[in-house]
Amino acid sequence: MANWLSDNELNEMHFASLGKNVLISKTAIIRNPTNIYLGNNIRIDDFCQISAPEHPIKCIGYNHIAAYTQIVGNGGLYLGFCSGISSRVSIFSSNDDYTGEYLTGPLVPIDTRKVDSRRVHIFNHCIVGSGSVILPGSTLSHGTAIGALSLVNGIQTEEWAVYAGSPIKWRSLRSKELLRYVPKLDI
């Protein structure tokens, strides 16, 4: 038995559009397919989770979405021509505010939350490395490569650039000054 959904199974899902040569694993979870546009030559591998509750997800063509990837949120996604998503990538087009000014989570009253929902754009010829996280409002310009385990936090990349890692922040030196008030231990 094939691991891919049959043409009949794909047609019964009622995608917004469905191109030719679309392969979707039988173990993938697809929510709101009527908001998902799939061009020609698309492959979505095992255990992917793709959800388009409000704004559309558009895969233009020649796109590979590798195993265990999740694409979720209310902001939507544009995945350009010949762009690929490696395994275990998380793309969020919605994100709670974690500053402590608001409550977080889908079960608390909506008026106690602040949710950032913005479309994620991944333009032509981009690759996103395994384990990376892309947050709302991020734009990967043409030809961008995102290294494995990287964070893209709402920025617009330069065309044909390579981005790897997570943004580095520096700690305040104030705590170093405060050490003079801590008694020394004799060990």
C-alpha positions, 0 to 999 in steps of 0.5 A: 500500500502506498504511503501517499494519498490517492488522487481521489483522496486529494480531490475529496479534501477540497483544496482551494486549488490542487495542481498536478503531481501533488504527493501528500503523506497519509500521516500528514494532518491537513486542516482547512484545506479549502484555504490551501493552494497547492501548485504543481510538483508539491510533496508533503512528507510524513507527520507534517501538520498544516493548518490554514484557519483564516488566511491562506497557505499558498505553495506555488510549485516545486516545493518539498515540505519534509517530515514533522514540519508544522505550518500553523497560525492565522496569518497565512503563508506564501511559499515561492517557486522551488523553495523547500522546508527541511524536517522539523521546521516550525512556521508560525504565522501567529504568536502570543505576546510573552512579555508578561503584559498579557495572558497566553494560550488558546484557552484564556479569554481573547481580550486578555491576550495579544496575538501577533498574526502576520503572513510569512513570506518565503520567496523563490529558491529559498531553503529552510534548514532542519529544526528552524523556527520562523515567526510571524511577519518574517520574509525570506527574500529570493534565494535565502538559505536558513541554516539548521536550528535557526530562528527567524523572528519577524525580519526580512532577509537579504536576497541570496544570503545565508542566515544561521543561528539565533539572534544573540543578546547581551546581558546587562553588566549591572549584575556583575556590579551587584556581586560586590554586595554578595558575601564571599564563601569560603570553600 
